[in-house]
Amino acid sequence: MVYNPAVMSIAIDIVDAAAIEAAAVEFAQGAGALLSRHFGNVISVEYKDKAQQDPVTAADKETQAYLVEQIARRFPTHGILGEEDDPTTADRDDRTAPDFLWVLDPLDGTTNFMNGLPVYASSIGVLHRGRPLVGAVYIPWPTETSSGVVVHGRTGGGAFADSEPVSVYQTEKPRGDRLIGIPGSFGASTRVGKGLKGQPLGQPRVTGSIAYELAMTAMGVMQFAIIGAPRMWDMLGGALAVQEAGGTVMTRLAGRKEWHTMDSLVPTWDEKPPTMAELRKWVAPLVAANPTLAPLIAHNLHQRRRPIRRMVRRVKRALGRR
């Protein structure tokens, strides 16, 4: 099946993308209210790994249960992919993904949350046949009427923080006095190319929440964000918001060597829709910024070679010359 934008547009008009966006905003507000009630209280914590680096709390689980219930009631024919799905069954889920898929991270920034740092997010994204359609990300943010906002948008509809339009920060080159979101391992794992060498990239911030950083980029608080290896639930809602805020999201999907502008997260969807288990394994780096800065940053990021790998290559070259 060949992708036809006109057909996609008609299909989305039938279900009303604006209605999906409005529902996503409502659900994100409800998730934010749940998290706010939990924040600052003693909550039970479990860990997904033996090193106890990947926590999950009662707040994560309760918020996902709320979101799943709301989505299933309002959109019974749509699918749901959540970070806190039961891994014993979800990782083997061979059902074909439906055309409309809600992708949830009920609490992104769990470690911050459980330690009392109000830097976290609840992220909702909706895909249509692999392409981002709607995003809604709740973040703690002081306003006159509440302690949080929902950064949201739909394809072609612009981006908003609650009802206020937002836009990415405009600059042709990185500014040294502006904030940037980068991974904690950035300095050890990445070097910059000649297009950026010797220039100040900005004031680095490692927030501990991918969705939060993407929301900050959509709002123009951060001039750009580099995301090393997000899962789909980490990035979908925020990445859509960045695009609708006039920004560009560069990515490098599995099997591709070059950075490209984000479009479909699963380019083969029309020919062979993925299974739910396959979507759980999705991961790809991102650079989010304005349309000038995003490609400049992406094309000047290079992975540092590890000393052992360099040594192995040298040995192989030496042996090959014998």
NORCOR-V660939 format. One record per backbone hydrogen bond with DSSP energy under -1.0 kcal/mol. NH is the residue of the N-H (numbers start at 1). CO is the residue of the C=O. If there is no record, write none. Layout:
# NORCOR-V660939
nh=NH co=CO
nh=NH co=CO
This chain:
# NORCOR-V660939
nh=8 co=4
nh=9 co=5
nh=10 co=6
nh=11 co=7
nh=12 co=8
nh=13 co=9
nh=14 co=10
nh=15 co=11
nh=16 co=12
nh=20 co=16
nh=21 co=17
nh=22 co=18
nh=23 co=19
nh=24 co=20
nh=25 co=21
nh=26 co=22
nh=27 co=23
nh=28 co=24
nh=29 co=25
nh=30 co=26
nh=31 co=27
nh=32 co=28
nh=33 co=29
nh=34 co=30
nh=35 co=31
nh=36 co=32
nh=37 co=33
nh=38 co=34
nh=39 co=35
nh=41 co=38
nh=46 co=56
nh=48 co=54
nh=52 co=49
nh=56 co=46
nh=58 co=44
nh=61 co=57
nh=62 co=58
nh=63 co=59
nh=64 co=60
nh=65 co=61
nh=66 co=62
nh=67 co=63
nh=68 co=64
nh=69 co=65
nh=70 co=66
nh=71 co=67
nh=72 co=68
nh=73 co=69
nh=74 co=70
nh=75 co=71
nh=78 co=75
nh=79 co=100
nh=81 co=102
nh=83 co=104
nh=85 co=82
nh=89 co=86
nh=90 co=86
nh=91 co=87
nh=92 co=89
nh=93 co=90
nh=97 co=274
nh=101 co=127
nh=102 co=79
nh=103 co=125
nh=104 co=81
nh=105 co=123
nh=108 co=121
nh=113 co=109
nh=114 co=110
nh=115 co=111
nh=116 co=113
nh=117 co=112
nh=119 co=117
nh=121 co=108
nh=122 co=138
nh=123 co=105
nh=124 co=136
nh=125 co=103
nh=126 co=134
nh=127 co=101
nh=128 co=131
nh=129 co=99
nh=131 co=128
nh=133 co=126
nh=134 co=126
nh=135 co=153
nh=136 co=124
nh=137 co=151
nh=138 co=122
nh=139 co=149
nh=141 co=147
nh=143 co=146
nh=149 co=139
nh=151 co=137
nh=152 co=160
nh=153 co=135
nh=155 co=133
nh=157 co=154
nh=160 co=152
nh=161 co=164
nh=162 co=150
nh=164 co=161
nh=166 co=159
nh=168 co=245
nh=178 co=175
nh=180 co=203
nh=181 co=224
nh=182 co=205
nh=186 co=183
nh=189 co=185
nh=190 co=186
nh=191 co=302
nh=193 co=300
nh=196 co=193
nh=197 co=193
nh=199 co=196
nh=203 co=178
nh=205 co=180
nh=213 co=209
nh=214 co=210
nh=215 co=211
nh=216 co=212
nh=217 co=213
nh=218 co=214
nh=219 co=215
nh=220 co=217
nh=221 co=216
nh=222 co=216
nh=223 co=179
nh=225 co=288
nh=226 co=181
nh=227 co=286
nh=235 co=231
nh=236 co=232
nh=239 co=235
nh=240 co=236
nh=241 co=237
nh=242 co=238
nh=243 co=239
nh=244 co=240
nh=245 co=241
nh=246 co=243
nh=247 co=242
nh=248 co=289
nh=250 co=287
nh=251 co=260
nh=256 co=253
nh=260 co=251
nh=262 co=249
nh=265 co=130
nh=269 co=266
nh=272 co=268
nh=276 co=95
nh=277 co=93
nh=279 co=275
nh=280 co=276
nh=282 co=279
nh=284 co=230
nh=286 co=227
nh=287 co=250
nh=288 co=225
nh=289 co=248
nh=294 co=290
nh=296 co=292
nh=297 co=293
nh=298 co=294
nh=299 co=295
nh=300 co=297
nh=301 co=298
nh=302 co=191
nh=304 co=189
nh=310 co=306
nh=311 co=307
nh=312 co=308
nh=313 co=309
nh=314 co=310
nh=315 co=311
nh=316 co=312
nh=317 co=313
nh=318 co=314
nh=319 co=315
nh=320 co=316
nh=321 co=317
nh=322 co=319
